[in-house]
Amino acid sequence: MLIAREWLMVENWQDWLVALQEIRVSDVIPQVAVLLFAGLAAFFLNRYIARHTAGDTQGVRHITQRTIQRLAFPLSMLLVVLLGRPLLAALDQPHWALDLAVPLLISSALIRTLVYMLRKGMRSGPLVKASENFISTFIWLVVGLYLLGLLPGLLAAMDSLAISVGELRITLLAVIKLLVLLGLLLVVAIWLSGMIDRRLSKLPYLSAGAAVGLAKVSKLVLITVAALSVLNLVGIDLTTLAVFGGALGVGLGFGLQRIASNFISGFILVFDRSIRPGDVISIGEKFGWVVALHARYLVVRNRDGVDTLIPNENLITTEVINWSYSDPNVRLKIPVSVSYSDDVERAMAIMLEIAQEHPRVISEPEPACRLTNFGDHGIHLEVRVWVADPEAGFGSVRSDISLEIWRRFKQEGITIPFPQQDVYIKEMPAK
């Protein structure tokens, strides 16, 4: 009977078939029982740990809990297998299957932890979370085939499946190797770019726009280097990219102009610093503050919490009002009318006093009150104030000041006129 060490020395499928023919059912049943018991124990322990670590947590505590959840199943099953091996040995039963399960379970724990750490370094999303189990399982299967000695034969079989295009021989192994290496290096590139982005955003001497620009450039460079490295590792001549470049140029000419325009416009916005994260802008009827700059679009959030995605090209080709471009201070004008029979100077003093008392109104530049016009129905006044936080909106400031003016005017007996017309009848019509 083969022991685990001999199983790992199997080099081809024929040796595997010979080894399987030597296995007796009486030798397999005890080992299968131990593996089934280990699997059930690990399953229930994993559910118990997941149920008691399901709360919302942040930071290191969150990462630690999620790591424990991923290690609970393989490590608990490994513990039972390690306890089952001496038990079968004491009963004079073979335990070669348990010997094979030990490196497979250890590799599963290490792979799941590594893939989870890589995912945490990337921007979270449904696709990233869903691909974690797939990537972990794929890597574990490759490692398992290698530990069982079946990987060389499988690679040789995939290399034999090939088609020839001129002088180029394309094999199934080369295609899979290209996809795997491309996916791996792209994941590493995106992970590194995410680390660079977080690091740059924490630098106090770097502006938000410069941090976004450097992060975008680093991500583009890392992805480009990853793609070129994969082509070189697979053995594809980089001079063949000239054909791809020509095809890309034709594609841009026919249908990708807007995508390329938005992409280039994004870099223009970042490097000319005309619009930066945190700026308050108005474009058309959209008003809000810039939440994020992306390669293709800009995210603007309004006071209702609604995010609007505006293509970068629109910000380059249309008129945009940046309320905080050079100075975050913004002036508001609040018009009020008073009756001709009231004390205008007293009304202006009250309006100015109310403006100075508002918590969001800054003292420099100081508020002012002006008489703007003698209207048909009253004297038009206007209080002018400055606020330093336009991202908080202007409606609350207008409402608070207007409401307080209404209250104080009623206390002081000052009338706010409304449009009205007097009709004079010179003489009554004859009966």
Buried (B, 14 or more C-beta within 10 A) or exposed (E): EBEBEEBBEBEEEEBBEEBEEEBEEEBEEBBEEBBEBBBEBBBEBBEEBBEEBEEEEEEEEBBEBBBBBBBBBBBBBBBBBBEBBEEBEEEEBBBBBBBBBBBBBBBBBBBBBEBBEBBBBBEEEEEBEEBBEEBBBBBBEBBBBBBBBBBEBBBEEBBEEEEEEEEEEEBBBBBEBBEBBBBBBBBBBBBBBBEBBEEBEEEEEBEBBBBBBBBBBBBBEBBEEBBBBBBEEBEBEEEEBEEEEEEEEEEEEEEBEEBEBBBBBBBEBBBEBBBBBBBBBBBEEBBBBBEEBBBBBBBBBEBEEEEBEBBBBBBBEEEBEBBBBEEBBBEBEBEBBBBEEBEBEBBBEBBBEBBEEBEBBBEEEEBBBEBEEEEEEBBBBBBBBBBBBBBBBBEEBBEBBBEBBEEBBEEBEBBBBEEEEEEEEEEEEEE
